[in-house]
């Protein structure tokens, strides 16, 4: 099963071409080990950066990063068939020395199937995963939830993976410097009922802009 998942991730990545997604050059096996040759990216992930911080990130930085992530999610969601990332969280976002973001670890990304009512495997990271990660089929709105949870963490330093799932206090209650507008956008993205979230990433990005 692990070998199948590895080959699936390699093949999925090999078909993607986006500045925020690491390029894959080859995959091969030797001595019963399996290798993926991919682009080297310098930088630290946002999870590591958050652990070193004593104050939340400022709103302008978080908005800019969120728009970068919206762009790559939109690219994935508009593929045919759509690709749902399913595990967006600070640990899977690298910040290069120049400040550009890269999305890494496509191990649980999946192709969206309209004919399927549930995911084959329920995977994700507690705190960042939407309710439907556990009860149904994930879709583009599930990635919006995870992006909103990541933004909440960046703006408050409150780690959702260490809290009861699906419970997010208003951002401004923890960081009054954040605008009421952005607080409302994030809380809408975190609505447990996905029909009340933004319809797609393009709508989420439009609200952020």
C-alpha positions in Angstrom: 0.0 0.0 0.0 2.8 2.4 0.9 4.5 1.6 -2.5 1.3 2.2 -4.4 0.8 5.6 -2.6 4.4 6.6 -3.3 4.1 5.8 -7.0 0.7 7.6 -7.1 2.2 10.8 -5.6 5.2 10.7 -8.0 2.9 10.3 -11.0 0.6 13.1 -9.8 3.4 15.5 -9.2 5.1 14.7 -12.5 2.0 16.0 -14.3 1.8 19.3 -12.5 3.5 22.5 -13.7 3.1 25.5 -11.4 5.7 27.9 -9.8 4.5 27.0 -6.3 4.7 23.2 -6.8 8.2 21.4 -6.7 9.1 20.0 -10.1 9.6 16.2 -10.3 12.3 14.9 -12.6 12.2 11.1 -12.2 11.2 8.2 -10.0 13.0 4.9 -9.8 13.6 1.8 -7.7 16.9 0.2 -6.6 17.6 -2.5 -4.1 13.9 -2.6 -3.0 14.0 1.1 -2.3 11.9 3.7 -4.1 13.2 7.2 -5.0 11.7 10.4 -6.2 14.1 12.9 -7.8 12.7 16.4 -7.4 13.6 20.1 -7.3 15.6 21.2 -4.3 13.9 24.1 -2.4 15.7 26.1 0.2 13.8 27.6 3.1 11.8 26.6 6.2 8.2 25.5 6.5 5.7 27.8 8.2 5.2 25.3 11.0 8.9 25.7 12.0 8.6 29.5 11.6 5.5 29.6 13.8 7.3 27.8 16.6 10.0 30.4 16.6 7.6 33.4 16.8 6.5 35.3 19.8 4.0 37.5 18.0 1.5 36.7 15.3 2.2 37.6 11.6 0.8 40.9 10.5 -2.4 40.9 8.4 -0.8 42.2 5.2 1.7 39.3 5.2 -1.0 36.7 5.8 -3.3 38.1 3.1 -0.4 38.0 0.6 0.5 34.4 1.5 -3.2 33.4 1.4 -3.5 34.8 -2.1 -0.4 32.9 -3.2 -1.9 29.7 -1.8 -5.3 30.5 -3.4 -3.5 30.7 -6.8 -1.9 27.2 -6.5 -5.1 25.7 -5.1 -7.1 27.2 -8.0 -4.6 25.6 -10.4 -5.2 22.2 -8.7 -9.0 22.5 -8.5 -9.3 23.5 -12.2 -7.4 20.4 -13.4 -9.5 17.7 -15.1 -10.2 15.8 -13.0 -9.9 18.3 -10.1 -7.1 17.6 -7.6 -8.0 18.2 -3.9 -4.9 18.8 -1.8 -6.5 17.7 1.5 -3.6 18.5 3.8 -3.0 22.2 3.7 -1.3 23.3 6.9 1.8 25.3 7.9 4.0 22.2 7.8 3.3 21.7 4.1 4.1 25.3 3.1 7.7 26.2 2.5 8.9 29.9 2.5 11.9 30.4 0.2 14.6 32.9 1.2 13.1 35.4 -1.2 9.7 35.1 0.4 7.9 33.0 -2.2 5.7 30.1 -1.0 5.9 26.5 -2.2 3.3 23.8 -1.5 4.8 20.5 -0.6 3.8 16.9 0.3 1.1 15.7 -2.1 0.9 12.3 -0.3 -2.8 12.5 0.3 -4.0 14.7 -2.6 -6.7 13.0 -4.6 -8.6 13.3 -7.8 -12.2 14.5 -7.2 -14.8 12.0 -8.5 -18.3 13.3 -8.9 -19.7 9.8 -8.8 -18.1 9.0 -5.4 -19.9 10.0 -2.2 -17.0 9.4 0.2 -13.2 9.5 0.1 -11.5 6.1 -0.2 -9.4 6.9 2.9 -10.0 9.5 5.6 -6.8 11.4 5.9 -5.8 14.9 7.0 -4.3 16.7 10.0 -6.5 17.3 13.0 -7.3 21.0 13.5 -6.8 21.8 9.8 -9.0 19.1 8.3 -12.6 20.0 7.7 -15.5 17.9 9.1 -16.1 16.3 5.7 -12.6 14.8 5.9 -14.1 12.4 8.4 -17.7 12.1 7.3 -17.8 12.3 3.5 -16.1 13.3 0.3 -13.7 16.2 0.4 -13.9 18.9 -2.4 -12.5 22.3 -3.1 -14.3 23.8 -0.1 -12.4 21.4 2.1 -9.1 23.0 1.0 -10.7 26.4 1.7 -11.4 25.3 5.3 -7.7 24.2 5.7 -6.4 27.4 4.3 -8.7 29.4 6.6 -7.4 27.3 9.6 -3.8 28.0 8.5 -4.5 31.7 8.3 -6.1 31.7 11.8 -3.0 30.0 13.2 -0.7 32.6 11.5 -2.7 35.5 12.8 -3.2 34.2 16.4 -0.4 31.7 17.1 -3.2 29.4 18.3 -2.3 25.9 17.0 -5.6 24.2 16.0 -4.0 20.8 16.0 -3.7 21.1 19.8 -7.3 22.2 20.3 -10.7 20.5 20.1 -11.4 20.1 16.3 -13.7 22.5 14.4 -13.7 25.1 17.2 -12.2 28.5 16.2 -12.7 31.6 18.3 -12.9 34.9 16.4 -9.5 36.0 15.3 -9.9 39.5 16.8 -10.5 38.0 20.2 -6.9 36.8 20.1 -5.4 39.5 17.9 -7.3 42.8 18.0 -5.0 44.2 15.3 -6.7 42.1 12.6 -9.5 43.8 10.7 -13.1 42.8 11.3 -13.3 42.2 7.5 -10.6 39.6 7.5 -11.9 38.0 10.7 -15.3 37.5 9.0 -13.7 36.0 5.9 -11.7 33.5 7.9 -14.7 32.5 10.0 -16.8 32.0 6.9 -14.0 29.8 5.5 -14.1 27.8 8.7 -17.9 27.2 8.8 -18.5 23.5 9.6 -21.2 23.5 7.0 -19.4 23.7 3.7 -22.4 25.1 1.9 -21.9 28.2 3.9 -18.2 28.6 3.0 -17.0 30.3 -0.2 -18.2 28.4 -3.3 -14.6 28.1 -4.6 -11.1 29.4 -4.2 -11.7 32.2 -6.7 -14.4 33.6 -4.5 -12.2 33.2 -1.4 -9.4 35.1 -3.2 -11.8 37.8 -4.4 -12.9 38.4 -0.8 -9.2 38.6 0.3 -8.5 41.2 -2.4 
